[in-house]
């Protein structure tokens, strides 16, 4: 049996609640000052998993804007770009136009359902490993620990008087936090501009005012949330902890404490361990190691709590202590409540991934993803929009005809210049004109539209009032791709005076 000197619990003494009489209610404060959390350094498989997630996610965030994707000579070559000037969103081979915002809605629905599925399977795995608040807070705490030391050193530093050492350590910490925050805001704006170009503009002072405002806002918000607020964001600002219980059941994998094995908790004397004596208490030695490493400052032995983000660091800390005292590992473990109860009864445990709740979420996720993929595979590369003049509704010409004005918007979603043939159907037009263009011999018009652009054309249509259906005669514009034959129509109306027919 491996022997090691037990460490004294490095935990702050808790305040004893003050009991007041009814007459003292006015003296009870309505605001409780935050109890600052000083997470202790820990090592283990869950801590390693968090390091991997942090490096991978931050790497993706900072590297993706620099990836290139060839879309042709007339399109931006940034792989992921939200071009506010052109009104386009590019994601590798996918291009989303403003009127296709429903794809964004679909992505949000998929993200929500995916989060429901992940929570029903593995608890708050998103909160513990992938949430931006968790990732940046982890990075900030790494910097803080590197400069100021581990938990006990930071506690002593905060309680000490202001000395030169304390000033430079606190200052260096905040300077590093601000630098990380600025890199965070700077990387965000790269997703909305060509990354190499805007980076040069930022450092030469040639970027737009909005760019600097965005960087300043994200710098301030990252510094505030990851540096100061930390666990308060998860506890008070984030809505997810308040309805996560609706996604969980007894078979969800969460961080659990084996109370049947750990209680009654109590310290163990080193001399008893040396003699090999079996302790009268449970396996929990009440060392508070699980509490000291928790980024939200809770005690997992009290059961699943709203503040628990499911990171599993308490498991690593407890396993380390179990190894020191020679007890079996996984007193705190990542498992389901059902399995914990089965172990308490000496029965076999099981992990059941496929169950009604997870099937429902998985089917819903596949359904939404299928609809999205079908829509993307069958999306039209040509669209036509028509705006009819409403003031005036029509103009009476000298020859007795009436004329309507229209503005046509032809959307060419391909990365090549296109020529479309415009024609009318459903109305006996006496005159059909497009400002600046010459008609073909058959009365149609050729419309040239640049790659990945919207062509705007001013159109006038005239007709004999006697051939109209009254105040509103339906007809349609039709555009046809001369190269592929792809056709798009738009139903509209021709306004005219009432007739006696």
N, C-alpha and C positions, 0 to 999 in steps of 0.2 A: 504494500500500500504506500503510495507516494505521500510523503508528509511535507507540509509547508506551514510556515508561521501564518496564522490567520491575521488578516488586516482588520484594523478597527474600522467600523462603518464611518466613511467620510460623508456624513449627511448633516445638514443643518438641523438643529433642534426645532421642533414644531412649536408654534405658539399655542399656549393653552387658551381655549376660548373663554372669554369674559362673560360671566352670567350676570345679567342686570335685572333690576326690579322694573316694574311697570313705569315707575316714575323716572327712570333713567333712560327711556327710549330716545329722548331728544339728543342724548350724548352718543348714541350708536352711529358711527359713520355709515353713509349710504354708498361709499365707494371704497373698495378694497384695493390697496396698492398691489401692483404686480409682484409676485414672488419670482425673482429672476432665476432662470434655469441655467445650470452649469453642467452640460453633458460631459461625461468623462470619456476618455479615449478607450476604445475596446477593439479587439480583433476577433475574427472568426468568420465563418462562411457567410453569414448575413451581412456583416460589415464589408466583406470583400465583394459581395453581390451589389451592395450600394455603391461602392467605388466604381465597379464596372459600369453600372447604370449612369452614374454621374459623368464619367469620361465619355461614354458613348453618346449620351444625349447632348451634352455641351459640345462635343465634337460635331455632331449633326447640325446643331444650331449655328455654329460659327463657320462651318465649312460649306454647307449647302449653297449659300449665295454665290460662291465662287465657281460652282460647277457650270460647265458650258453645255449647250445643246443646239445643234445646227438646225434651224428652221427655214433656212433660205436667206437670200441677200436682203430681203425687205423686212425681216422680223428680228426681234432681239434674240441673242444667242445665250441668254442666261437661263439655266435649266428651270429654276423656280423664281418666278417674278410676278408681282402684282403691279402692273403698269397703270398708274392712275391717270396719266395723260391720255393714253389710248383707250382706257377703259377695258383692259384685258387682264386675265389671270392665266399665267402660263405655268404648267407643271409637267416638265419633260415633254412628252408628245401630246399632252392634253392642253387645249386652249379654251378658256371659258369667257364668253362675252357677257356684258351687263344683263341682257335679257335672259341669260341662262343661270341666274342666281339660284334657281331651284336645285342646281347641283350642289351648291354650298349648303343648302338646307339638308339635302340628302347626306352629305358628309357629316354634318352635325348630328343627324339622327343616328347614323352608324356609330359615331363616337359615343353617343349616350347609351345606345343599346350594348355596345362593346364594353362600356364601363359597368353596366348592370351585370353582364355575363361574368366579367372578371371578378366583380365583387361577390357574386353568388358562389363562385368557385374558390377564390383565394382571399376573400375579405378586402381590406383596404390596401391592396397591393399597389394600386395607382398612387395613393397618397404617400406610401412609404418609399417608393422608388422612382416614380416618373413625374409626379406633380412638379411644375416649375418652382413652386414655393419650397418644396423639399429639396430639390436639386441645388438651387442657389443658396438656400440656408446651409446645406451641407458644405458647400464651397466656402461660404463665409466663416463657418465654424472651424474649418480646416485652417484657414488663414489666422483666425483668432488664436487657435491652439498653438500654431507654429510660433507666433510672436509672443504670446503671453504665458504659454505653458498649459499644462493639463488642468483638470478641474480644481484641485486644491490650490494651485498657484493662482488661478484666476479669481478664486474666492478671496484669497489673501490680498491680491492686488486691488480688488474693488473696495475692500475694507480698509486698506492702508491710506495713510495721508498722502497728499500730492507731493511726490518727490520727482527728481529729474528722471529716474528710471520709469516711474509710472507715467509721466507725461509722454516720454518718447514711445513707450509701448502702446499706450492708448492712441496716440497720434498716428503711429505707423499702422496700427490696425485699421483705423478709419480711412487713412489714405489708400490702403490696399482695397478696402471695400468700395471706395468711390471709383477707383480705377477699374475694378471688376464691373461695377454698375455702368460706367461709361462704355466699356466694351460691350455690355449687354444692349444698351440703347443704340450704340453704333451698329451692331450687327443686325438689329431689327430693321433699321432704315435701308439696309442693303437689299432686303426683300422687295423694296418698292422702287428701286432705281438700279441702273447698271452698276454692279458692285465696284469694279475698278474705277469707273468714272466718278461716282459719288464719293468714294473714299479720298481721292485726290482733292475733290472740291471741298470736302469737310476740313482737311488739314491746311488748305490754301485760303480758306475763308470765302470760297465761291459757291458754297451750297446755299440752297434756299432757306428762307427764314423758318418755314415749316419743318425743314429737316433738323435744324438746330433746336427748335422747340420740342420736337419729338424725342430727340436724344436727351435733352434736359429733363423732360418728364419721366422717361423710362429710367434714367439715371437716379432721379430722386425716388421714384417708387420702388426700384430694386433695393436701393440703399436703406429705405425705410422698412420695407417688408422683410427682407432677408437679414438685415443688420440689427434692427430694433424690435420689430413686432414678433417675428419668428413664430413661436407656437401659438401666439394670440391670433394669428391669421387662421390657423387650423381650428382653433377653439371657438372664436367669436365671429370671424368674417366669412368663413367658408360654409355654405349651406349643406354640403355633402354629408358631414357627420350626423346631421339631424334627421336624415331619412335613409341612411345606409342600412339601418336595421330591417327596413322593408325588403332589402335585397338578400339578406342573410337567412340561413336556416341552421338547424343543428348539425348539418353535414358540411357546412362551409368551412374551409380551412382558414383558421385565424390563430393569432397568438394566444395560447391558453396556459394557465397555471394549473398544475396537477395538485389541487388542494388535498385530495385524498392521500397523497404521498408526502406532501410538504408540511401539513399541519400535524401536531401543534408545533409552530415554529419556535426557534430559540437558539441562542448561541451555543457553541460547542467548545469545551475547554481542550486546549492542546494536549494536556497530560492524559486526558481520556482517550484521545486519538492515538497517542503513543502506546497506550496499554491495549489498544484494540477493542475497547469497550463499546458496546452498542448504545447509542444515545437514547434517552427516554423520549426525546422530542422527535418531530418529523425531520425530513431531509432539508427543509428550509432552515438555514442557520441565521436568518434575519440579518444578513450582512448589508442589505440595501444596495447591492451591486446592480440589480435590475433597475432600481430607481435612479441611481446615479448616472447611468448611461442613456436614460430615456430622453429624447429631444423635446418631449412635451412635459416632462416632469411628473408623470403619473406612476402609480404603483400597480403593476399588472396583476399582482396577487389579489387585488380587489375585484378582479373580473374584467370583462370587456367594457371599455368606457368610451365615451364619445371622443375624448382627446387622443385615444390610441390611433396611430397612423399605420400600424401593422408593419413596422420596419424590421422587427425581429432582433434589434440590438440587445434587448434584454435577454434573449435566448443565448447569445454569445457570452454575455457577462455571467449569466447563471452557470453555463457549462464550464466556464473557466473556474468558478468557485467550486463546483462539484468535483472537478478534477483535483483541486487542491486538497479537499477533505476526503477524497476517496469514495464519494457517493456516485451512483449512476447518473449519467447525463440526462438532459431533456426534462428536468423538473419544470422548466418553462419551455414550451415547445410549440411548433407550428403544426396544429392539428385541429380537428373538429371537436365541438363540445360533446357530440355523441361518442366519439372514440375515447375521450377522457372518462366519460361515465362507464363505458364498457371495460376499460382497464381497471377502474375502481372496483368493478365486480368480478375481475379476473376472467373476462370473456375476450374472445378474439375481436380485433378491430378491423375496419375496412374503410376504404376510400371509394366513394361512389361519385364519379364525375357526371355520369348520365343519369339525370333525374328530372322530374317534370319541370322544375323551375329553369334549369339550365337548357333543357330542350326548347322551351318556349323562347328564351332569349336567343339561342343559336338559330332557330328557324326564322325568327324575326330579323336577325342580322343578315342571314343569307338572303332573305326575301328583299330587303332594302338594297343590299349590294347587287342583287340580280337586276333589279329595276334600274339602278344606276348604270350598270354595265350595258344593259340593253339600250338605254337612252343614249349613252355615249357612242355605242356602235352604230346606231341608226340616226344620229343627229344630222340635220341638214346642213350642208355647206353653203346654202343659198337661202336668204330670207328677203322678204319684200314687205315693207310697211308703207302705208299711204295715209297722208294727212290731207283732208279736204278743207278748202277755204270756207270759213263760216261768216266772214264779214267782207263783202256781201256773200250771200249764199249762191247767187248767180248774177250774171250780167246780161242784160238784153242788148243784142247787137242791132245794127241799123237794118240788116236784111231780115229781121224778125226772129232769127235764131237766138238761143240762150247759151251762155258759156259758163262752165265751172272751172275753177282752178284747183290743182292738186300738187302736193309735194311728195315725190316718191323717194324712199330710202331703200337702196339696194345693198344688201349686206353680202359681201364676198368674203367668206371665211377660209378661203384657200390661199396658199402662199404663192399664187401665180395670178398675173393679170387676166381678167376675164372679160369677154364680150357677151352681153345678153341681148336678146331680141325682145322688145316690148310691144305688146299688142293689146287690143281691146276686144272684149267679148260680152255680148248681152245688151248692146246698145247700138242704135243706128246713128253713128256720129257723122255730122256734116263737115267737121274740121277736127283735126287731131295734131297738136303742136307740142314740141319740147323746145324750150328756149335754148338757143345755141346749137341745135342739132338739125341735120337734114334728113328727111324721111327716106326710107327705101322705096323702091318702085311699087311694092305691095301695100304701102301705107304704114308699115311698122318702122321701128327705130332701133338702131344699134346703140347699146349703152356700154361704154367702157368703164370698168371699175378696177382700181388698183388692187394689188394683193393685200389681203387682210385689212380691208378698208370698207367704209360705207360711202357709196356713191349717192349724191343728192341731185335730183332733177326736178325742174319746174315744168309742169305739164298743164296744158289747157285743152279742154274737150268741149266742142260745141254740138248742138243738136236742134232739130226742128221741134218746137213745143208740141206739135200735133202728133209726134211719134212717141212722146213720153207717157208714162203711166200716171202722171199727175205731179204732185209736189216732190215725190221721191221715186226715182226709177233705179232699181238695182242693176249693177253690172260688175265686171271684174277686170282688173289689170292682170296680165300674164307676162312673166319674164321667163325666157328659155335660154339656157346655156348653149351657145352655138357649137361648142366642142363636144359636150357630153350629152346634150339633150335634156339635162336636168331642168325641171319646170317648177315654178312657184307662182301661185295665184293669190290675189287679195281681193276680197269682196268689199265693194263700197257702193255708194249711191250717187245718182245725178239729181241735183235739186233744180226744180223748175216751177213755173206758175201752174195754177190749176187750169185744166182745159175742159172743154164741154163734151169730150168723147165719152 
